Amino acid sequence: MTPAIRDNAWLRAMPWVFVLIWSTGFIVARYGMPHAPPMSFLAVRYALSILCFLPWIVVAGVKWPSDRRQALHLAVTGVLMHAGYLGGVWAAVKAGMGSGLSSLIVGIQPVLTAIWLTSVGGQHVSRRQWVGLLLGFAGLVLVVSRKFGAGGPGDQATWLNLSFAVMALLAITIGTLYQKRFVKPCDVRSANTVQLSAALLVTLPLALMETETMHWNGELVGAMAWSVLGLTLGGSSLLYMLIQRGAAASVTSLMYLVPPCTALIAWLLFAEPITAVTLAGTALTAFGVSLVVRPAR
């Protein structure tokens, strides 16, 4: 196999690897939350991630945002896409929601983003996209209806954890739309550092108000290490490479695979049940998302 063929094969595989890494974010929350309050965990994660990014930025000679306005826009997206999104997911899992259901709820985000961008961009929302939106929500309702007040420990839907999950969905959706509208192209490493710093400023006061303490053990250390090295640094680096090589669109088209992938990992690691109804609802939602994000012919 020639180097060109190997590089091409790796480029095709990179979106799949990114989706797998993204799916583990919900698994990490399930591992870490029994041993730490959500805001304290995230505050430590943001701080460690910043400490890892800064030397990388210095060694690579990465440029910072060009002006204060861009830095402010990045800070807003950091509050939404890190503090709001991750805070909502971690709080939902802490309140008893399973990894599979939390990923399924926020997995609707590409649908909402695509519908909004199409409608405000003066383009007609196609029938296929509306069908995908309806199927996505129908599958979500099907899964939630079976888990509401009836799931086992760590895999139950309540009004409290559903509110946290919906907050995360709205935060990542608004943050994505805001970023597309106001943030200019810039290096993902310096941009991430600005975003994480803003998220830390918002999250730290909330963490100081939590009464539960962090109980450091093997599971918590492993969850923190993967959150920082695997998700923040590894996922960001991989996304940076995908953008540079023009394969970012492939990631978007594969995001519908995140909820089924997360549900499978959660079943293997935590024995979160995959019933026929859960399987049907997850498949229905995944199919609906794929209809919306799939490029038109």
N, C-alpha and C positions, 0 to 999 in steps of 0.2 A: 504493500500500500504506500503510495507516494505521500509526501508531506502535504500537498495540496488537497488530496482526497481526505486525509486524516483531519485537516483543519475544517474542511467542509462538513464532515460527519460530526465533528465536535460542535460546530456552529448550529447544526440542526438539532443536536441533543441539548444544547444549553437552555432553551426555553422550558423543556421538560424538567431539567434539573432545578431551574428557578421555581417552577410551580411546586415541585416536591419540597424545596426549602421553605417556601411560603406556607405550605400546608402544615409544617411542623410548628409554626408560631402558635397555633391553637393548642397543640400538644404540650408545648413548653408551659403555657399558662396552667394547664391541668396538673403538670408536675410541680410547679412552683407554688401555686396558691394554697395548698394545705399547710405550708410552712412560713408564709409571709403575707402581710396585708398588700393589696394590689398597688397602691400608690407608692409605698416604700420600695417595693420590688422594682417598679418602673423608674423611680428616681435614681436608684443605684445603677440600673441598666443604662439610663441616659448618661450618667456621669462617667461610667466606665467606657462607654462607647465614644464619648468626646475625648477621653484620654487616649484612646486607641487611634482616633482619626487625626489628632493634632500632629503627632510625629510623622505620620504618613503624608500629611499635607506639606510639612516642612521639607522632608526628604525628596518628595516628588516635585516640589516647587509649584504646587497648585495655587492658582489665583483665587482670591476671595471675590465676593460679589462686587460689581463695578461701582455701585453707588448705594447710598443709604436707603433709597426707596426699594431697591431690589432686596436688600437685607431685611427690610420690614415685611415685604411680601413673603419672603422665605420664612420669617418668624411666624407669620399668620398661618402658613401651611403647616409649620411644625406643631403649632398648638392644636390644629385640627387633625392632622394626619398621624401625629404621634400621641400627644396628650389626650386628645378626644377619642381617637379610634382605639389605641391600645388601652387607654384607661377604661373605656367602655367594655372592651372584650375581657380584660383582666377582672374587672368588677363583676361582670356577668358570670364568669367561671367561678369566682370566689363565692358568689351567691348561689351556686349549685347547678349552673348550666353546664351541659356536656360540651366537649370539644367539637363534636360533629354538628350539633345544633347551632353553636355560636358561629362556626364557619359557614353554615348554610345561610344564616340570616345576613351576615355581612357579605356573603357571596352574591347578593342581589346588586351590589354596588355597580358593577360594569353595566348592568341593565339600566339603572337610573341615570348613570352618566351618559350612556349612549343616547337614550331617549331625549334627555335634556339638550345635549349638544346638537342633536339633529333638529329638534324643534326650534331652538333659538337661532340656529344657523340659517334659517330660512328654507331648510330642506323639509321635504314631506316625510313624516314618520311612516314607514312602510307597514303594510299589513303583517308581514312576517315579524317585524319588531313588536307590534302590539300583541300578536299571538304569543311571542316569546315572553313578554312582560306578564301576561295573564297566566301562562303556564308556570313561570317562575314563582309567582305569588301563590298559585294554587298548590304547588308542591310544598312550599313553605308552610302554608296553613295546614296541610295534611300532616306534616311531621309534628308541628307544634300542638295540634289538637290531640295527638296521641301521647305527648309527653307532658301536657299541662297538668300539673298536680298529680301525675301518675307515674313519673319516672322513678328510677332508683336513686340512691345517694350519688351526687355528682353528675346526674344526668336527668335533671328535672327542669321543667319550664314553669316559672312563676311570673307574676306581674312585675316583681322587682328585677329579676335578671333579664326578662324580656325588655324592660325599659332601658337597662344598661346596653343591651345588644343593639337595640334600635338607635340609641344615642351614638354608638360606634359606627353604625351604618350611615347615619346622617353626617357624622363628622368626616368620614373618609370620602363620602360622595361630595360634600361641599368643598372639602380640601382639594380634591382632585379637580373640580371645576374651577376653583380659585387659582390653582397652580397653572392650569391651562390658559387662563385668562390673563394673569398678571406676571407670572414668573418667566423671565427670559432664560434661554438655554445657558447653563453654567455647569461647572464640574460638580459631579454628584458628591464628591468627598467634602468639599467646602460647603456646599449647599446642605448636606446632611448635618454638618457640624452646627451650622446656624439654626437649623430646624430643631435639632436635639437640645441646643442651649435654650431655645424658647420653650420647648416642652418641659425642660427641667425647671425653669423659673415658675411655670404654672403648677407643676406636679409637686414640687418640694413642699410648699405650704400645706397642701392636702396631706402629704405623707407625715408631716409633723403633727397633724391633728389625729392621726390614727393611734389607737391605744394598743393594738396588737403589736408584738415585737417579732422580728425576723429570727427564726430558729434555723441556724445554719447547719445543714447536714449534707449528705451526698447528693440527694435529689435536688435541693435548692441550689447548691453550687453548680451542679450539672445544668440545671435550667438556666441559671444566670450566665454561665459560660457559653452555652449555645445561643442564648438571646443576643449576647454581645458579639461573639465571634462568628457564629453561623448565620444569624438573621440580619443583624445590623451591618456588620462588616462584610460578611460573605455574600449575603443577598444583595447588598448595595453594589458591591464590586461586580457581581455577575450582571446585574441590571445595567451598570455602566458599560460593561463590555458589549452587552446586547444592543444598547443604544448606539454605541460607536460603530458596530458592525451592521446596523440596519435591521436587526432582528427583533426590535421591541414589539412590533405588531404581532409577532408570533406568540409572545407572552400573553397579550390581551386576548387572543383567540383561544388560548388554552386555559384561561382563568376559570372556566366552568368546571374544570376537573378538580379544583381545590376542595370543594365540599365532599365529593366522593372519596378523594384521597385521604382527607382528614378523618372521615368516618371509618375508613378501613384501618388506619393507624390506631385510632382510638379504640376500635374493637380489639385489635391485637394487644395493645398495651394496657388498657383499662377495662376491657370487657364491656364497653358500652354496647348495648344490644343493637343489632341491626335486624329489626323485624321486617316483615314483608311490607308493612305500611311505610316504615322509615325508608326502606330501599326504594319503594315506588315514589315517594315524595321527593327524595334526594335526586333520583333519576329524572323526575319531571322538572324539577328546578334546574338541574344541570342542562337539560335539553332546551329549556326556555332561555337560559342565559346564552347558550351556544347560538340560538336563532338570532339573538339581538346583536352579539358581538361579531358574528361571522360576516366578513366583508361581502358586499353585494357583488354579484357576478357582472 
